[in-house]
Amino acid sequence: MAAGRHSRLSDWFNRRGWSDIIISAPYIWLLLFFLLPFLIVIAMSVATRTPSAPPFGYGGDNPALNFAGYARFFEDELYLRALVTSIINAFVAMILCLLIGYPMALGLTRMQRNWRNILLMLIILPFWTSFLLRVYAWMGMMGKSSWFNRLLTDLWNMVTPEGWAMSSIPMMHSNFAVVLVMVYTYLPFMILPLYANLERLDPTLDEAAMDLGTRPFGVFWDVTLPQSIPGIIAGGLLVFIPASGELVIPTLVGDAGSPMIGRVISDEFSSSRDWPMASSIAVALLLLMVVPTMIYSHFQTKAEHKPENRP
Amino acid sequence: MRRRPIFLISVLCFGFAFFYIPILSMIVYSFNGSRLATVWGGFSTKWYVSLFSNKQVGAALFLSLKIALISATMATILGTMAGIALARFRRFKGRLFFSGMVTAPLIMPDVITGISSLMLFILMAEWIGWPSTRGFTTITLAHITFSMVYVTTIVQSRLISAERDIEEAAMDLGSKPWQVLWDITLPVIFPAILSGWLLAFTISLDEVVITSFTTGPGNTTLPLLIWSKVKLGVTPDINALATLIVLVVGIGVVIAGWLMNRAEKQRDRDARLAYRANE
């Protein structure tokens, strides 16, 4: 009997049990710790705020489904302004990352192999140190009495007319500071996919264009750039998506007067203890992010199905 | 010979200056004698002394390492399973949904993951009485969840590009599918599993937003400690802490790079020898 049960168990394991376990363990984990919290956010976004603990309710005196959070999102200027600020900051950071990151990635592909590996390592190195400390490094740089600020102030006073002189440049607690630190922390996300893309391009195409008399910039514009569009899109979204929901950077160096959406969600949740409102904003932000994500996965699948340039 | 790309090289120089000047500035100011973090007051190591005498820092570092070790290991097990499921099992019920659940956490903003996990833990405590307090357990659960999908991405892409000849040979010789997986597939993708673990370990060690939502009283990880100090402004002992972290990471990366370089050279040499033997 015991032997029979044992063999049935091992039969099951050999036939399909082993694969069932491999599929179901991570499946159940994600259902429990990712999907369930996500559904709670959606359900919470239509709940009513109550003074109880936890601070929400449905039914009774409250409407079963309460869309007041969404209504407030579109009526109260604060939320839409925060959303627009987030999109603009993330977009500007993305463009700046592209303008700095593209020539850097292209420059890397022109380096000798040994140099290239060292430089790539130097790009990844800050990335392995703490994210918080990289933001913090700029707090030290931008402060009113820092050497960097004084240097910039002196330069400014040298090049501008008398009347424009400043004692220090107000960099901290502004959207400028947010964008600058975002570019600093997210630039590797732009360089690495671009480099991976540019490195695979066939250099003989460049040479062919050169031999046919195209000028260097023409080669770049007509040959290199069109082939690197998948890398640009991948890098751009890897910067834009996390930047638009960023919380740490705007909290540390941002302007409290024009907050970004991540900070508004956090404040609604923690300071105002308004879970339904925080959840409504979260759902709205996620809906907004669906579009760039779909663009990304579209290009990603296209890139995967494309045959390699090199054998 | 191609012309030297002067423009590209100057942008590279600018980029590396941009990357490293703030870090160098932080390192220099960690040796600053002045209390004012931005005014130079002579060389001093007093911030290192005050850092080492601060018991909070040691306790926070220990908690962070404990969480990172456990969550990276669990995330690697679960993430590898998910990667195998997605790369090797072409059809099973809910496969598309599963692959969606594996991608979604990658783009979810930290704030939303943080508040949703906190709401889950509070409601679970309400409904089933567990977890009764928030702290080590809840932080670890949240860390496993967001870091396992990174492991999955790495393992999955490695599996898709891996040669399947040996697996097929083993199958032909009568191995059971799970034996093939255990004896052949897992050793072949072991480097990917290892780099998945390393990635999970480092993102857990660095994570602040989700941790700040899922922690409870008295459970301060190192990033939470830094976060609470840095919110108040620039303080010199954080400069000292940052310098130590950069030093440790720098040494680690240099050693890893050196080992990788050596392995690559060894492979080249082996390939050359094999080539010559074939002649």
Interface residues (C-beta under 8 A of the other chain):
Chain A: F13 N14 W18 S19 I21 I22 I23 A25 P26 Y27 W29 L30 L31 F33 F34 L35 L36 P37 F38 I40 V41 M44 P54 I100 G101 P103 M104 L106 G107 L108 R110 N117 I118 L119 M121 L122 I123 I124 L125 P126 W128 T129 S130 F131 L132 L133 R134 V135 Y136 A137 W138 M139 G140 M141 G143 K144 S145 S146 W147 F148 Y184 L187 P216 I241 P242 S244 G245 E246 L247 V248 T251 L252 G262 I265 S266 F269 W275 A278 S279 A282 L285 L286 M289 T293 S297
Chain B: R2 R3 P5 F7 L8 I9 V11 L12 F14 G15 F16 F18 F19 Y20 I21 P22 I23 S25 M26 Y29 L36 A37 T38 V39 L78 G79 M81 A82 I84 A85 F89 F92 G94 F98 M101 V102 T103 A104 P105 I107 M108 P109 D110 V111 I112 T113 G114 I115 S116 S117 M119 L120 I122 L123 E126 L141 A142 I144 T145 M148 T152 K176 P177 W178 L181 T202 D206 V208 V209 P223 I226 W227 V230 K231 G233 V234 I238 N239 L241 A242 I245 V246 V249 G250 G252 V253 G257 N261
